[in-house]
């Protein structure tokens, strides 16, 4: 049993001997992978130190104090790597974990489809075995980062003659091939973060199957759990106490390039951090109704922080991601809605203007056009409520007519 103090002392010694702020980022990330300190909670045989979550957080704090750069941010580290660690073969771990840490590979998520909406298990993108490959055909939608991704986390149907949840397989899809076409989607807030992906006879090596054949639903739930718990970290830049030097500069440039796609995501969250400033600049900070709205939002923010602590505690105890993920996702939706409502109340008519003449230089209008996405992305609020009702509260499931019959017989759009 390793203590907090012993771990902190060891990592501080290692950083003193290894951290050079003028080292090229690529060179530093290779050192990081070999040391295991970049991913301290991963198993020792897979570039980690085998620490629990609390000790892993202590390592992160020591890195921050030293101004030392960590692994690359994004879907690769946030979703792909943990899913591969939980379900992947040793071959997949060898090929994909290291490039996730270094940032060599970019990833996207290929789950949602235009024909099934929130019914993820109703997907109809399908994969057919062909020798040592799988041939994939179908369409995915709302795929952030697909334009630049090297690989996609793909759920596809591989058996039409069993129930919809049991005929899905999870693949790692190479995105840079002729059979994959990515088209940007123009959003109502003017950004083009999302894409639709058309897959036509795309090829996936047989060794890129993640988990067991037809067990993709279980693997997909793992990815969704990580997404719901860690969505704030996946799309945010790391902060360092000391950002001087070549390594930190290159890491900041890397993060900025990646996060350019997600520049409007803070508005999607409702920008609760701007409420007090907005009220003060608008001369509404003494209005008791406005103050009450802001206090309500702050209470929800506290709830979110506590829920995340519960999730971390569960992981530290060795439990898989559980209902905390769906609770956290719902809380974030409530925060976004409440914060957007508060901004509208503060701004009044100026909240309709998108230019510099608008409230908060147009940010209030951007929030109004962006926050609805928070209740949809990563699983709708209604899906999260169903999960909590059925899996946590033990309530009976909604009547369904398509869960125990062969998917081939189910009517689809």
C-alpha positions as CSV (number, residue, x, y, z in Angstrom):
1,X,0.0,0.0,0.0
2,X,1.7,3.2,-1.2
3,X,1.0,6.4,0.8
4,X,0.3,9.8,-0.6
5,X,3.5,11.2,0.8
6,X,5.7,8.5,-0.6
7,X,4.2,8.8,-4.1
8,X,4.5,12.6,-4.0
9,X,8.1,12.3,-2.9
10,X,9.0,9.8,-5.6
11,X,7.4,11.8,-8.4
12,X,9.0,15.0,-7.2
13,X,12.4,13.3,-7.3
14,X,11.7,11.9,-10.8
15,X,10.6,15.3,-12.1
16,X,13.7,17.0,-10.7
17,X,15.8,14.5,-12.6
18,X,13.7,14.3,-15.8
19,X,11.7,17.5,-16.4
20,X,13.4,19.9,-18.8
21,X,11.1,22.8,-19.9
22,X,13.1,23.3,-23.1
23,X,12.8,19.7,-24.3
24,X,10.8,19.2,-27.5
25,X,7.2,18.1,-26.7
26,X,7.4,14.9,-28.7
27,X,10.6,13.8,-26.9
28,X,9.2,14.6,-23.5
29,X,6.0,12.6,-24.2
30,X,8.1,9.6,-25.1
31,X,9.9,9.9,-21.8
32,X,6.5,10.3,-20.1
33,X,5.2,7.1,-21.6
34,X,8.2,5.0,-20.6
35,X,8.2,6.4,-17.0
36,X,4.6,5.5,-16.3
37,X,4.1,8.9,-14.6
38,X,2.0,10.3,-17.4
39,X,-0.8,7.8,-16.8
40,X,-0.2,6.7,-13.2
41,X,-3.5,4.9,-12.7
42,X,-2.9,2.6,-15.7
43,X,-1.5,-0.9,-15.1
44,X,2.3,-1.0,-14.9
45,X,2.5,-3.3,-17.9
46,X,0.7,-0.7,-20.0
47,X,2.6,2.5,-19.4
48,X,1.3,3.2,-15.9
49,X,2.1,2.9,-12.2
50,X,-0.9,0.9,-11.0
51,X,-2.0,3.7,-8.6
52,X,-5.5,4.3,-7.4
53,X,-7.4,7.5,-8.5
54,X,-6.5,9.5,-5.4
55,X,-2.8,8.8,-5.7
56,X,-3.1,9.5,-9.5
57,X,-4.6,12.9,-8.6
58,X,-1.7,13.5,-6.3
59,X,0.7,12.8,-9.2
60,X,-1.2,15.3,-11.3
61,X,-0.8,18.0,-8.6
62,X,2.9,17.5,-8.4
63,X,3.2,17.8,-12.2
64,X,1.2,21.0,-12.0
65,X,3.5,22.4,-9.3
66,X,6.5,21.7,-11.4
67,X,4.9,23.1,-14.5
68,X,5.4,19.7,-16.2
69,X,3.3,18.8,-19.2
70,X,1.2,15.7,-19.2
71,X,-0.3,13.5,-21.9
72,X,-2.2,14.8,-24.9
73,X,-5.9,15.8,-24.3
74,X,-8.9,14.8,-26.2
75,X,-11.0,11.7,-27.2
76,X,-7.9,9.6,-27.5
77,X,-7.0,9.8,-23.8
78,X,-10.5,10.5,-22.6
79,X,-12.5,7.7,-24.3
80,X,-10.3,5.5,-26.6
81,X,-7.5,4.7,-24.2
82,X,-9.7,3.8,-21.2
83,X,-12.1,1.7,-23.3
84,X,-9.1,-0.2,-24.9
85,X,-7.6,-0.7,-21.4
86,X,-10.9,-2.2,-20.2
87,X,-11.8,-4.4,-23.3
88,X,-9.0,-4.4,-25.8
89,X,-6.6,-7.2,-26.7
90,X,-2.9,-6.9,-25.9
91,X,-2.4,-6.2,-29.6
92,X,-4.7,-3.2,-29.5
93,X,-3.1,-2.0,-26.3
94,X,0.3,-2.2,-27.9
95,X,-0.7,-0.3,-31.0
96,X,-3.0,2.4,-29.7
97,X,-2.2,3.3,-26.0
98,X,1.2,4.8,-26.6
99,X,0.1,7.1,-29.5
100,X,-2.9,8.2,-27.3
101,X,-0.5,9.4,-24.6
102,X,1.8,11.2,-27.0
103,X,-1.0,12.7,-29.1
104,X,0.3,11.0,-32.3
105,X,-3.2,9.6,-33.1
106,X,-6.4,11.7,-33.1
107,X,-9.7,10.0,-32.5
108,X,-13.5,10.5,-32.9
109,X,-16.6,8.7,-31.8
110,X,-18.9,7.0,-34.3
111,X,-22.0,6.0,-32.4
112,X,-25.1,8.1,-33.2
113,X,-27.1,7.6,-36.5
114,X,-29.7,9.7,-38.2
115,X,-32.2,6.8,-38.3
116,X,-32.1,5.8,-34.7
117,X,-31.7,9.0,-32.7
118,X,-31.3,8.3,-29.0
119,X,-32.0,4.6,-29.5
120,X,-28.3,3.8,-29.9
121,X,-28.9,0.1,-29.9
122,X,-31.1,0.6,-33.0
123,X,-28.1,1.4,-35.2
124,X,-28.1,-0.1,-38.7
125,X,-24.5,0.7,-39.8
126,X,-23.3,-2.9,-40.5
127,X,-20.1,-4.8,-40.8
128,X,-19.6,-8.0,-42.9
129,X,-16.7,-10.3,-42.4
130,X,-14.5,-10.7,-45.5
131,X,-11.3,-12.8,-45.0
132,X,-9.1,-11.0,-42.5
133,X,-11.1,-7.8,-42.7
134,X,-14.6,-6.4,-42.0
135,X,-16.4,-4.4,-44.7
136,X,-18.5,-1.5,-43.2
137,X,-21.4,0.4,-44.6
138,X,-23.7,3.0,-43.1
139,X,-23.9,6.5,-41.8
140,X,-23.0,8.2,-38.5
141,X,-23.9,11.7,-37.3
142,X,-22.8,14.4,-34.7
143,X,-19.2,13.2,-34.9
144,X,-17.0,15.9,-33.4
145,X,-13.4,15.9,-34.7
146,X,-14.1,13.4,-37.5
147,X,-12.5,15.7,-40.1
148,X,-9.1,15.3,-38.5
149,X,-9.4,12.0,-36.8
150,X,-7.0,9.1,-37.6
151,X,-9.3,6.5,-36.0
152,X,-12.9,6.2,-35.0
153,X,-14.6,4.3,-32.2
154,X,-17.2,2.5,-34.2
155,X,-20.3,0.5,-33.2
156,X,-21.7,-1.5,-36.1
157,X,-24.2,-4.4,-36.5
158,X,-22.7,-7.8,-37.2
159,X,-25.8,-10.0,-36.6
160,X,-29.3,-9.1,-37.7
161,X,-30.9,-12.3,-36.4
162,X,-30.6,-11.6,-32.7
163,X,-32.1,-8.9,-30.6
164,X,-30.7,-5.4,-31.2
165,X,-28.5,-5.2,-28.2
166,X,-26.8,-8.5,-28.9
167,X,-25.9,-8.1,-32.5
168,X,-23.5,-5.1,-32.2
169,X,-19.7,-5.2,-32.4
170,X,-17.2,-2.5,-31.5
171,X,-14.4,-1.7,-33.9
172,X,-11.4,0.7,-34.3
173,X,-12.1,2.2,-37.7
174,X,-9.2,3.7,-39.7
175,X,-10.6,7.1,-40.9
176,X,-8.0,7.9,-43.5
177,X,-9.4,5.7,-46.3
178,X,-11.5,6.1,-49.5
179,X,-14.6,4.5,-47.9
180,X,-15.0,7.2,-45.3
181,X,-16.4,10.6,-46.2
182,X,-16.8,13.3,-43.6
183,X,-19.2,16.3,-44.2
184,X,-19.3,19.2,-41.8
185,X,-22.7,20.2,-40.3
186,X,-23.5,24.0,-39.9
187,X,-25.0,24.6,-36.5
188,X,-27.5,27.3,-35.5
189,X,-24.8,29.1,-33.5
190,X,-22.7,29.3,-36.7
191,X,-20.0,26.8,-35.9
192,X,-19.1,23.7,-37.8
193,X,-17.9,21.4,-35.0
194,X,-20.0,18.4,-35.9
195,X,-19.9,16.2,-38.9
196,X,-21.8,13.4,-40.6
197,X,-19.8,10.4,-41.7
198,X,-20.7,8.3,-44.7
199,X,-19.1,4.8,-44.7
200,X,-19.1,3.0,-48.0
201,X,-17.3,-0.4,-48.2
202,X,-14.7,0.9,-45.6
203,X,-12.3,-1.7,-44.4
204,X,-11.4,-2.6,-40.8
205,X,-8.7,-5.2,-40.0
206,X,-10.0,-8.1,-38.1
207,X,-7.5,-7.4,-35.3
208,X,-9.2,-4.0,-34.8
209,X,-12.2,-5.6,-33.2
210,X,-12.5,-4.1,-29.6
211,X,-14.0,-6.7,-27.2
212,X,-15.8,-9.8,-28.4
213,X,-17.8,-10.3,-31.5
214,X,-21.4,-9.2,-30.9
215,X,-20.5,-7.8,-27.5
216,X,-20.2,-4.2,-28.7
217,X,-23.1,-2.9,-26.7
218,X,-21.3,-3.7,-23.4
219,X,-18.1,-2.1,-24.7
220,X,-20.1,1.0,-25.9
221,X,-21.6,1.4,-22.5
222,X,-18.1,1.6,-21.0
223,X,-17.2,4.4,-23.5
224,X,-20.4,6.3,-22.7
225,X,-19.7,6.0,-18.9
226,X,-16.2,7.5,-19.4
227,X,-17.7,10.2,-21.6
228,X,-20.3,11.2,-19.0
229,X,-17.9,11.3,-16.1
230,X,-15.0,13.0,-17.9
231,X,-16.6,15.1,-20.6
232,X,-15.4,18.3,-19.0
233,X,-11.8,17.2,-19.1
234,X,-11.9,15.8,-22.6
235,X,-12.6,19.2,-24.1
236,X,-10.6,21.5,-21.8
237,X,-7.0,22.6,-21.9
238,X,-4.7,21.7,-18.9
239,X,-3.6,24.4,-16.6
240,X,0.0,24.6,-15.3
241,X,1.4,26.7,-12.5
242,X,4.4,27.5,-14.7
243,X,3.9,27.6,-18.5
244,X,7.3,28.9,-19.6
245,X,9.6,26.9,-21.9
246,X,9.4,25.1,-25.2
247,X,7.6,22.0,-23.9
248,X,4.8,23.9,-22.4
249,X,4.6,26.3,-25.4
250,X,4.3,23.4,-27.8
251,X,1.7,21.6,-25.6
252,X,-0.3,24.8,-25.4
253,X,-0.2,25.2,-29.2
254,X,-1.2,21.5,-29.6
255,X,-4.2,22.0,-27.2
256,X,-5.3,25.2,-28.9
257,X,-5.3,23.5,-32.3
258,X,-7.4,20.6,-30.9
259,X,-9.8,22.8,-28.9
260,X,-10.4,25.2,-31.8
261,X,-13.2,22.7,-32.8
262,X,-14.7,23.0,-29.3
263,X,-14.3,26.8,-28.8
264,X,-18.1,27.2,-28.3
265,X,-18.3,24.4,-25.7
266,X,-18.1,26.8,-22.7
267,X,-21.3,28.4,-24.1
268,X,-22.9,25.0,-24.4
269,X,-22.3,24.7,-20.6
270,X,-24.2,28.0,-20.1
271,X,-21.1,30.0,-18.8
272,X,-22.0,30.0,-15.1
273,X,-18.6,31.5,-14.5
274,X,-19.7,34.7,-16.2
275,X,-22.9,35.3,-14.4
276,X,-21.6,37.6,-11.6
277,X,-19.5,39.6,-14.0
278,X,-22.5,39.9,-16.4
279,X,-24.8,41.1,-13.6
280,X,-22.3,43.6,-12.4
281,X,-21.6,45.1,-15.9
282,X,-25.3,45.2,-16.6
283,X,-26.0,47.0,-13.3
284,X,-28.3,44.1,-12.2
285,X,-26.1,42.7,-9.3
286,X,-28.4,44.2,-6.6
287,X,-31.6,42.9,-8.2
288,X,-32.9,40.2,-5.7
289,X,-34.4,38.2,-8.5
290,X,-31.1,38.1,-10.4
291,X,-29.2,37.3,-7.3
292,X,-31.5,34.4,-6.6
293,X,-31.0,33.0,-10.1
294,X,-27.2,33.2,-9.7
295,X,-27.3,31.5,-6.3
296,X,-29.4,28.7,-7.7
297,X,-26.8,28.1,-10.5
298,X,-24.0,28.2,-8.0
299,X,-25.7,25.5,-5.9
300,X,-26.0,23.3,-9.0
301,X,-22.3,23.8,-9.7
302,X,-21.5,22.6,-6.1
303,X,-23.7,19.6,-6.7
304,X,-21.7,18.8,-9.8
305,X,-18.4,19.0,-8.0
306,X,-19.6,16.7,-5.2
307,X,-21.0,14.2,-7.8
308,X,-17.6,14.1,-9.5
309,X,-16.0,13.4,-6.2
310,X,-18.4,10.4,-5.7
311,X,-17.4,9.1,-9.1
312,X,-13.7,9.4,-8.3
313,X,-14.2,7.6,-5.0
314,X,-16.0,4.8,-6.8
315,X,-13.1,4.4,-9.2
316,X,-10.6,4.5,-6.4
317,X,-12.5,1.6,-4.7
318,X,-12.1,-0.4,-7.9
319,X,-15.7,-0.1,-9.1
320,X,-16.5,0.4,-12.8
321,X,-18.1,3.7,-13.9
322,X,-21.7,3.6,-12.5
323,X,-24.8,5.8,-12.1
324,X,-22.6,8.8,-11.1
325,X,-22.0,9.4,-14.8
326,X,-25.7,9.8,-15.6
327,X,-26.3,11.9,-12.5
328,X,-23.3,14.1,-13.5
329,X,-24.6,14.4,-17.0
330,X,-28.0,15.5,-15.9
331,X,-26.6,18.0,-13.4
332,X,-24.6,19.6,-16.3
333,X,-27.7,19.9,-18.3
334,X,-29.5,21.6,-15.4
335,X,-26.6,24.0,-14.9
336,X,-26.5,24.9,-18.6
337,X,-30.3,25.6,-18.7
338,X,-30.3,27.6,-15.4
339,X,-27.2,29.6,-16.4
340,X,-28.6,30.4,-19.8
341,X,-31.9,31.5,-18.2
342,X,-30.0,33.7,-15.8
343,X,-28.0,35.3,-18.6
344,X,-31.2,36.0,-20.5
345,X,-32.8,37.6,-17.5
346,X,-29.7,39.8,-17.0
347,X,-29.3,40.8,-20.6
348,X,-32.9,41.5,-21.6
349,X,-33.3,42.5,-25.3
350,X,-29.5,42.9,-25.6
351,X,-29.3,39.1,-25.3
352,X,-30.7,38.8,-28.9
353,X,-27.7,40.6,-30.5
354,X,-24.8,38.4,-31.6
355,X,-22.3,41.2,-32.4
356,X,-20.2,43.4,-30.1
357,X,-23.2,45.5,-29.3
358,X,-24.9,42.5,-27.7
359,X,-24.7,41.5,-24.0
360,X,-21.2,40.3,-23.0
361,X,-20.0,41.3,-26.5
362,X,-22.4,38.8,-28.1
363,X,-21.6,35.9,-25.8
364,X,-25.0,35.9,-24.2
365,X,-26.6,35.3,-27.6
366,X,-24.1,32.5,-28.3
367,X,-25.0,30.9,-25.0
368,X,-28.7,31.0,-25.9
369,X,-28.0,29.3,-29.2
370,X,-25.6,26.7,-27.8
371,X,-26.9,25.5,-24.4
372,X,-29.6,23.1,-25.9
373,X,-26.8,20.9,-27.1
374,X,-25.8,20.0,-23.6
375,X,-29.1,18.2,-23.0
376,X,-28.5,16.1,-26.2
377,X,-24.8,15.4,-26.6
378,X,-23.5,12.2,-24.9
379,X,-27.0,10.8,-24.4
380,X,-30.1,12.9,-23.9
381,X,-31.5,13.9,-20.5
382,X,-34.4,11.4,-21.1
383,X,-31.9,8.6,-21.7
384,X,-30.1,9.5,-18.4
385,X,-33.4,9.6,-16.5
386,X,-34.3,6.1,-17.8
387,X,-30.9,4.8,-16.8
388,X,-31.3,6.1,-13.3
389,X,-34.9,5.0,-13.0
390,X,-34.1,1.4,-14.1
391,X,-30.6,0.7,-12.9
392,X,-30.5,2.7,-9.7
393,X,-34.1,3.0,-8.5
394,X,-35.1,-0.4,-9.8
395,X,-38.2,0.8,-11.5
396,X,-39.8,-1.3,-14.2
397,X,-38.5,-0.7,-17.7
398,X,-40.6,1.1,-20.3
399,X,-42.6,-1.4,-22.4
400,X,-40.7,-2.2,-25.6
401,X,-41.6,-4.4,-28.5
402,X,-38.2,-4.5,-30.3
403,X,-35.8,-5.8,-27.6
404,X,-36.4,-9.5,-27.7
405,X,-37.0,-10.1,-31.4
406,X,-34.5,-10.5,-34.2
407,X,-33.4,-7.0,-35.3
408,X,-34.0,-8.0,-38.9
409,X,-37.8,-7.9,-38.1
410,X,-37.8,-4.5,-36.4
411,X,-39.3,-1.6,-38.4
412,X,-36.8,1.1,-38.9
413,X,-36.8,4.6,-40.5
